Amino acid sequence: MNHLGLWGRAAAVTMVLYGLLGLASCDKISNDSEHLDDEYVGISSWVDDWSGDYIIAHKDGSSLIPLSGVGDKGEGTAGEKLSTLDGVVFGSDADNTKAVLIKSGEYYRVHIESVGYIGFDGENGFIKSAKELNADCYLWEVLYSDNGEGDFSLNPKAGDGAIAWNPEEKCFYISSSAKSALLYKRVLGTGIQNRPGTDKPDTEPDPDKPNPEPDPTPEPGPTPEPGPTPEPGTTNGKYGWFELPAVNYELSGKYLISKDDNTLYYAHHLCAGGEKGPNGKTARNYTVCFSAEEHCPVWVAAPRHRMYKGSAGRSGYGIDPSIPSDIQYHSKATGGGCNKGHMLGNSDRTCSSATNKQVFYYTNIAPQYSSTFNTGGGAWNNLEDHIDGLVCSDTLYEVVGCYFKQFKDKYGNIGNPEKISFGGRSDVTRPSMFYYVLLRTKKGNTGKAVSQCSANELQCVAFVVCHEMEKGHKPQAKDMMSVSDLEKLTGFSYFPNVPNAPKSTFTPSDWL
């Protein structure tokens, strides 16, 4: 290790992305025509193929320092700083420094616009001669870095480490000790903000219009509508996926936080196994709201459908890369008489191991009594089994939530929140009550989007279960309330994207 004294050993990585296992090799460099509204956005979720145009960059405040070339000593040289707006770089600003990832078997080659192909010889830094492009020194892989921040990094096959920024030498290099450079992918413009100095029309959602969200993903009929993760700053509680409660968030650093309560963090997870919906886009997995105060999920919203079923086995527990690690559980340890209760169940996401792993993020886990509640014959376990039977050909939309105030149910049971030791922490709140909020079509096989249905075609309800409920309890009418009544209790607004949802009424026989 001789160059700059900084060529380190491997960056710690936990998972090779599912998408790196593709079959075909493609040598074509992308030459897509210029789109004035094209943008480079940070990678936040797994995909099955990383081919495309990227910026490899170090974040410097509100700007990005891009990798743009290779110096005489083999160091990665920096291009001019790129300005960002809400974390987005406009394509015309960055295209001269873009790096094109080109699939080559299970790996990728990297072509920088002004340089050519780059590689790494395992010792001396970046190289740019291109005699044998398939040689190991020219092959790269995209990895998920377990650095507590959930970054995606570009790692050479020929040596350990990842592309990172050397602040002393002001260059890029391969290192395990420095934070890896970030990847920003070029996408068609989403219209999430206006570029300063242009006459691009304002496309921010108009609250007076029923569905003005830019480039909306059409809701499919019998299978859940897939679509891109909602862009930070665009969902204001009236726009987004049908299962989402009303959210009002903003981007703080690399994390989504509530504008109304900075202790609440949000994460949107697309299916890491690359499962596709009917329009060919990656299907979504779930959205979580996680509390930095309770160190526990507040709610998890997800679509339920048979497309998510398969033969994948249970995964191992781990940190959610999209939420700060220091507010999550630290280990699989249990306590307070509780075991690890999935909000979105393990059995609800067995379509692939990669997608199943996401439901084992600690942010999808809440402490639940092990002897009476979250066990065979337990009250919550019985409710989960019952709801499994409500999944239909049309999508079932659900919000699974925790309650952190005293709760008295219709049977006289009283639950109180309590701080316990759980997951390696001593400050986790054990919820007093858990609930399901459900929405589906009455017939279950209409083939229509719920947004296209009248109130008479839809049904919704809330099931609430006190954490002190006795073992053996099975769902019944006294466990149910209207969605509107639960909204009054929790302070959240459910299904704001389905204006005809009959939230004020329910018929027990529709659900039992």
N, C-alpha and C positions, 0 to 999 in steps of 0.2 A: 504494500500500500504506500505509494510514494508520491502521488500527485496531490499537492496542496495540503498534504498531511491529514486529509479529511475523508478519504475513501474508506467508509466504514463497512462493518458487517451488516448482516441482513436486518432490515426493518421487520419488527414483529408483525406477522400476518396470521390471521386465523382461518380464513376461508378463501379458496380460489373460487371466483365467481362462476356460477353455473353456466353462464353464457360463453365461457372460454372453451367449452367442450364441443363447439360446433364442428361440422363435418367438412364443409367445403372450403376451399382456398380461393380467395378472390384477390387478384393483383391490380385491379383497377383503382386508380386514385380518383377520389370524388371531384368532379368538376361541375357541380350543380350550378345553374345560373344564379346570378346575384338577386337576392331579395332585399329590398331596402329595409324591411322590417325584421330581417333575420337577427337572432340574438344568440349569445353564448350564455348558457346557464349552468350552474354548478350541479354536478352529479349527486343525486340524493337517494337513488334506489337502484336495485339490481336490474340488469337487462340481459337478454340472451345473446346479443351480438353487439360488440362495442365498436364496430366499423363506423367511421364517420369523421367529421371535422371537429377538432378540439383546440382549446388553448391549454397548454401546460404552464401553470403559473403559480407564483407565490403571492399571497394576499398581503398587501402593505396598506393597512388602514382601509380606506374606501377605494383604493386602487389595486390593480393587479400588475405584477411584474411578469411578463411572459418569457418563456424560453423561446428564443428566436434563431439561435445559431450555435456553432461550435467554434471555440477559440483555438489558437495555435497550440496550446498545451492540452487540448482535449476537453477543456471545461465547457459547460453549457453557458452561452452568453445570453444576456438579457436584452430584450427589446424595450422600446419606449413604454412607459407606464400607460396602462389602459384605465380610463375612467369607468366607474360602474354606477348604475342607478338601481337602487334596491337589489344589489347583488347581480345585476344583469349587464353584460357587455354587448354593445351593438355590433353586428357582424361587420359592417363596413370599417369599423375602427380596428378590428382584430384580424381580418382575413390575411394580412401580409405576414403574420406570425403564426398562422394556424399550423397545427400538426395533424396530419391525416393518418388515422389508424386503419390498417389494411389487414384483413384476416389472412393468416397463413397457417393452416392446420388448426392446432389448438392454441396458437399464439397469434401475435400481431406484429407487423412491421410498422415503423413510424417514419413518415415522410414530412419534413418541415419545408414549407413553401420555398424559402430562400436558400436552402442548404442541400436538400436531398435526404436520403435515408440516414438515420442515425442508429448507432448501436452502442454496446458497452463491452469492452474486452475483459472485464473482470478485475482490472487493476488500474489502468491509466486514465480512465474517464470515457467521455463520449468519443466516438469515431464516426467518420462520415464517408469513407470510401465504400464502394458498393460492388465488390467483385463477386461475392457469393451471398446473395441476399437471404438465402435460407439457412446460412450458418447461424449457430446459436447466438453469436454476438450481435446479430441483427433482429433477434426475436424478443418480444416483450409480452407481458401479461398484465392485465388489470386485476388488482387485488384489493380486498377489503382489509384495511389496516386496523388492528385492535389497539389503537392508541388512546382510547377513551373518548375520542371525538368522532369516530365513525367515518373516517375519510376513505376515499378510494384513491389508490396510488398506482403509478406506472412503474413496473418492476422488470429488470432485465432477466432473461433466462440464463445468461452466461455468468451471472454473479449475484451475490446477495445484496439486498438493499433496495432502495426506491429513489426515484428522482426527488431531490430536495434542494432547498435554497441555502447557500452559504453566505450569511450576512457579512462576514469579515472580508471574504474575497469578492463579494458581489457577483456571484455566479451560481450556476446549478451544478450539482454533483450527485453521486450515489452515496447514501448514508443511512445508517440505522439510528443515529443519535439526533438527527434533526427531523422536524415535522415535514412529512412528505408534501411535495407540490400538489396543488389541487388540479382537478380536471374539470373543464368547462366545455360542454358540448354545444355545437351549433344546432339550433332548431329554428323552425319557422316562427316568425314573430307571433307572440301571444297577445299583444296589445295590452299588456298589463300596466304599461306606463308610456307616457309620451317622451320621445327624445327631445331634450332641450334644443331649441333653435330650429325645429322643424314644424311643418304644418300638419303633422300626423294627427288625425282627429282623436279626441279623447274617447277612449273606449272603456273607461271605468264603469262598472255596472250602475245602471240607473235604478234606484230603489222603487221608482214608480212603474217600472216595467216588469212584467211577470217573469221573464227569462232572458235577459239581455247578456248573459255571460258569454264572453268571446269564445268562439270556436267550441260550442258545447258538444259534448259527446252524447249522441242520441241514446236514450234508454232503450235497451232491447226488450223483447218480449219474454220469451221463456228462459233466458239466461241473463245473469247480471250484466249491466252495462259496464264495460271497461272504460278506461280513459286515463288521461294523464293526472298525476298528482296535482291538486289545486295549487296554483301559483301563490307564493307568499304575498299577502297584501290584497288579494283579489276576492277572497271569500269573506263576506261581511255578515253572514248569518242568513242571508236570503238566497245564496247561490252555492252550488256545489252538488255533491252526490246526495241521493234521496235519503240515505240513512243518517246523514250528518245532522246533529243538533246545530242550533244557531251558534256560530263562532265569530269572534271579532278579534283577529290576531294580526300580528306584525312580525317582521323578521328582526330579531335581536342577535347580532353576530351571525352565527350559522343556525340558530334555533328559532322556532316559532313559539311566541308567547302571546298570552291574552293581553289585549289592550286594556281590558277592564280589571284584570287581576294578574299581576306579574309573577304570581306563584304558580300559575297554570301553564304548562307546556303542551304543545301538540305535535303529533307526528303522523304522517300519512305513509302507509306502506303498500306498495304494489307487490303483486305476487313474485317472489324472488325466483321461483321456478320458471318464470316466463310464460305462465299460462295465458292463453289468449281468449278474448271475448269474441263475439260474432263479427265485430268490425275490424278484427285483426290487431287491436291494441292490447297491451298487457293489462290483464284484469287486476283489479285492486284487491288487496287483502283486507286491511282494516285501518281505521283512524283511532288514535288514542289521545285522550286528555289526561295528563299526569300531573299530580300535585307535588310541588316542592315542599309544601308544608306538612302534608300527611304522608309523603313518601309512599304513595299508593295511587293506582289509577282512579280517576274520578268517573270516567266512562270510556267504553270502547264501542265504536259503531262499525257495523259490518253488514254486507249482504250475505245471505245464506242461500245456497243452491247446490244441486247435485254435481255441478261441474267442479266443485271444490273437493269432491270425494275421490279417493284413490286407495292406494295400498301402502303409502309411506308410513314408516314407523315413528315412534316418539323421538324427539330431538333433545339435545341438551340445553339447559338454561343459559342465558347470557345477557349481556348489556344491550339495550336498544341504542344503536348508533345515532339515532336522530334526536335524542333527548340527553341532556347533560348526565354524564355517568355519576357525578357526585351526589345527585338526588335520588338515584335508583338504589335498589338492593345491591349488596356487594357479593352475596354468595347464595347458595341453595339452602342455607340454614333456615330452620323453622323455629317457632316459639309461640308463646302465648296461647298454647292449646290449639294452634292452627297448623294447617298444611298449606301448600301452594295451590291456590284456586285460580284456574284460568278464567278470564273474562270471556274471550272468544275461545271456545273449547279446542283442545288438541284434536279431537275426532272430527271437528268441523273443517279442518284444513289438512287433509291427507292426500291431496292431489300430487304433491311432490315433497321431497325431503327439504328442499330449499324454502318452499313456502311454509311448510310445517315449522321450520326453525324459527320463523318470525313470531309465531304465537307462543314461543318459549322465551321471548324477550321478557325481562323482568317487568317492563311497563305494562304487560298484559296479565300480570299476576297480582292477586290480592290475598291477604291472610284470611282464611276461612276455617272455622272450627272443624277439626278433623274427625271428631267422634260422632257428631250429630248433624253436620251441615254438608260438608264436601266429602262424602264417603258413600259407599253403597248403602242405599236406603235412607240417606240423609235428605233433609228437606230441599236443599239446593240441588243436589244430585237428581232427585226425583223431578224437579222442575226442568232441569236441563234435558232429561230424557223426554219429558212431555213436549218441549218446544222442538226437539228433533223431529217429532211427528207432525209438526206444523209446516215444515219446509215443503214447498210446492213447486210445480212446474214454472209458474211465475216466481219471481224472486221474493223471498221473505227478508224484510229489512229489520234489523234489530239494533238496539242500544242497550248495552249491559253496563249497569252503574253501581257505584258504592255511595252510601249515605253516611255522613260524618257528624250528625247531631242525634240527640236522643230520639228514639222511635218506638211508638207503641202501636201494635197491630190490633186487628179486630178480635183477636183471641185473648187479649190481655197481656201478651208477652211484651216486655220492655227491653229494648236493646240500647246500650250506651257505648259510645266510642271510647277507646282506651289506647294509650300509648303502650306498645309492647316491643320486645326484642324479636326481630324477624329479619331474615335475609342478610344477616351480618350487621344490622343496624339496631340501635336501641330507641329510635324515635319514630317508629312506624305506627300509624293509626290503624287499629282494628275497627272496621266499619260496624255500625249498628244495624244496618239493613242493606240488602242487595236487591236490585230490581232488573227486570227486563221491560223494554218498551218495544212493541212489535207493530209492524205494518205490512199488509199484503192485500192482494185482491181477494174478494170473497170466494170466487169460483176457483182461483188458484191456477187456472189454465187459459186465461184470456189471450195471452200473447201480446198484451198491451202494456205500455209503460204506465206506471202509477200516475204520472203527471197527466196522462191522457184519459184517466178514469174519472168518472163522477164520484161524488161522495157515496152514492148508493152502491157503487161497485167495489168500494174499499172497506176495510175494517182495521181498527187499531185498538190497542189496549196496553195497559201496564200491569205486570205481575210484581208484587212486592213481598219479600220474605224477611221477616225479622231474624237477625242473626241468632237469637235465642230460641228459635222454633225447635220443637222436639223432633227427634229422629223418627222417621217413618211417615212424616206428614207428606201428603200428596196434594198437588194443585187443586184448588176449588174456588168457587165464586168469591169467597171472602178474601182471597189473596189478590183480587183484581180491583183496579180502579181505572177511571178514565185517564187518558194521557194528559188532559188539561189539569186534572187534580194533581197528578204527579209533578207537572210543571210548577204549580203553586208551591209544592213541597220542596223541590230541589232548586228552583230558580232557573232551570234550563228550559229552553224552547226546543221541542223535538219536532222533527220532520218539517222544518220551515220551507223546504223546497217542494213540498207536496201540498199545494194550497187547498185541495179538496179533502185532505185527510180528516176523517170525522173524529177529532180529538176529544170532543166533549161527551161522546156517548160510546157505549160498547154493549154488546150482547154476550153474556157469559157462555151461552150455548155455542156461539161461533168459535170458541176457543177451547172448550172442554169436551 
